[in-house]
């Protein structure tokens, strides 16, 4: 197996732009000219990155106070995130701003609460054990969390890149989405 290095965020720039080919792009079969990837393609990407534990495992962190995440790669077509979840950590109810998405549980177990009719719809709860991969459409509204007791690690990909996560009020679930402060801090 060949060694793969991941482009990493540098300094204060939250959205590094890899120049030319990078080992990660070569390893995933991404073409620098691609602009939009399907949810199926994103699922393939997250599964491929999750299969390379020697690449991401040295970088992942699990913090008790808040979910840990790191941007691994961003191009015009895709952004790829590594997320470490301690027991009890959840996202707010959110969508991905119109992006297609996918996640692969690399270690542990995550629970997803999906709202298939949007933020005001019926709830569906699904448990995803490693190495489960889930792909979703542009209108997907959900919460994701680690019910514990151990840590979980996941790889996420979104296309197109640089769209803001929108959060929803879980009590009312009928208001307009708000941009997540956590997401803005990550970008």
C-alpha positions in Angstrom: 0.0 0.0 0.0 1.4 3.4 -0.9 1.7 6.2 1.5 -0.8 9.0 1.2 -0.4 12.5 2.7 -3.4 14.7 3.3 -3.3 18.4 2.6 -3.8 20.2 5.9 -5.1 23.6 6.7 -2.3 26.1 7.1 -2.0 29.0 9.5 -5.2 31.1 9.7 -6.5 30.1 6.3 -9.6 27.9 6.9 -10.0 26.9 3.3 -6.7 25.7 1.8 -6.7 25.2 -1.9 -4.4 22.3 -3.0 -2.4 23.3 -6.0 -2.2 20.8 -8.8 -2.3 17.2 -8.0 -2.0 16.1 -4.4 -1.6 12.5 -3.2 -5.1 12.5 -1.7 -6.6 13.6 -5.1 -4.6 10.9 -6.8 -5.7 8.3 -4.3 -9.4 9.1 -4.6 -9.6 9.5 -8.3 -10.7 13.1 -8.1 -10.1 15.3 -11.1 -9.1 18.9 -10.3 -11.5 20.2 -12.9 -14.6 18.5 -11.3 -17.1 21.0 -10.0 -20.0 18.9 -8.6 -20.0 15.3 -7.3 -23.0 13.1 -6.7 -23.9 11.7 -3.3 -22.9 8.2 -4.6 -19.5 9.6 -5.5 -19.1 11.3 -2.1 -20.0 8.0 -0.4 -17.2 6.3 -2.4 -14.8 9.0 -1.3 -15.6 8.9 2.4 -15.4 5.1 2.4 -12.0 5.3 0.7 -10.6 7.8 3.1 -12.0 5.8 6.1 -10.2 2.7 4.8 -6.9 4.5 5.1 -6.7 4.6 8.9 -3.0 5.0 8.8 -3.6 8.4 7.2 -6.3 9.9 9.4 -5.9 8.1 12.8 -2.7 10.1 13.8 -4.7 13.3 13.4 -8.0 12.6 15.0 -8.9 14.0 18.4 -11.7 13.3 20.8 -12.5 16.1 23.2 -15.0 15.9 26.0 -16.1 19.5 25.8 -17.0 19.7 22.1 -16.9 17.8 18.9 -13.5 18.0 17.2 -13.2 18.4 13.5 -10.6 19.2 10.9 -10.8 20.1 7.2 -8.7 17.5 5.3 -9.2 18.8 1.8 -11.2 21.4 -0.1 -11.4 21.9 -3.9 -14.2 23.6 -5.9 -16.0 20.3 -6.1 -15.6 18.8 -2.6 -14.7 19.4 1.0 -13.6 16.4 3.2 -13.7 16.6 7.0 -12.4 14.3 9.8 -14.6 14.4 12.9 -13.9 13.0 16.4 -17.0 12.4 18.6 -16.9 11.8 22.3 -19.8 10.1 24.0 -22.9 12.4 24.2 -21.8 14.9 21.5 -24.4 15.9 18.9 -24.7 18.3 16.0 -27.6 20.7 16.1 -30.5 20.0 13.7 -29.1 21.1 10.3 -28.9 20.8 6.6 -25.8 21.4 4.4 -26.8 24.5 2.6 -27.9 22.7 -0.6 -24.8 20.4 -0.9 -24.9 16.7 -1.6 -23.2 14.8 1.3 -21.9 11.6 2.6 -20.4 10.3 5.8 -18.6 7.1 6.7 -18.3 5.9 10.3 -14.6 5.0 10.6 -14.7 3.9 14.3 -17.5 3.4 16.8 -21.1 4.2 16.2 -23.1 7.3 15.3 -26.8 7.9 15.5 -28.7 10.0 12.9 -32.0 11.5 13.4 -33.4 12.4 10.0 -36.3 14.7 9.1 -37.2 13.5 5.6 -39.8 16.2 5.1 -37.6 19.0 6.3 -37.2 20.5 9.7 -40.9 20.2 10.4 -41.4 16.6 9.4 -41.4 13.2 10.9 -38.3 11.9 12.7 -36.5 8.7 11.6 -33.7 7.4 13.8 -30.9 5.3 12.3 -27.8 3.8 14.0 -24.7 3.6 11.9 -21.9 1.2 13.1 -18.4 1.4 11.6 -17.8 1.0 8.6 -21.3 2.2 7.6 -21.5 4.8 4.8 -24.5 7.1 4.4 -25.1 9.4 1.4 -27.7 12.2 1.3 -29.4 14.6 -1.1 -29.2 18.4 -1.1 -32.4 18.9 1.0 -31.4 16.4 3.8 -32.1 17.7 7.3 -30.7 15.7 10.2 -28.9 15.6 13.6 -25.9 13.3 14.1 -24.4 12.2 17.4 -22.5 9.7 19.5 -24.8 8.1 22.0 -21.7 6.4 23.5 -20.3 4.9 25.6 -17.0 5.0 23.5 -15.6 7.5 21.0 -16.5 7.6 17.4 -14.7 8.9 14.3 -16.2 9.8 11.0 -15.2 11.1 7.5 -17.6 13.6 5.8 -17.7 15.0 2.3 -19.8 17.7 0.7 -20.3 18.9 -2.8 -20.1 21.6 -3.9 -17.7 23.0 -1.3 -18.0 26.1 0.8 -21.7 26.1 1.4 -22.8 27.1 4.9 -24.5 24.6 7.2 -27.9 25.9 8.3 -29.3 25.0 11.7 -32.9 24.8 12.7 -34.7 25.4 16.0 -35.6 22.0 17.3 -38.5 23.2 19.4 -40.3 25.1 16.7 -38.7 23.3 13.7 -40.6 25.6 11.4 -38.6 28.7 11.4 -36.1 29.7 8.8 -32.6 28.1 9.0 -29.8 30.0 10.7 -26.1 29.7 9.9 -24.4 27.7 12.6 -21.7 29.6 14.5 -19.8 26.4 14.9 -19.8 25.8 11.2 -18.7 29.4 10.5 -15.9 29.0 13.0 -14.7 25.9 11.1 -14.7 27.6 7.7 
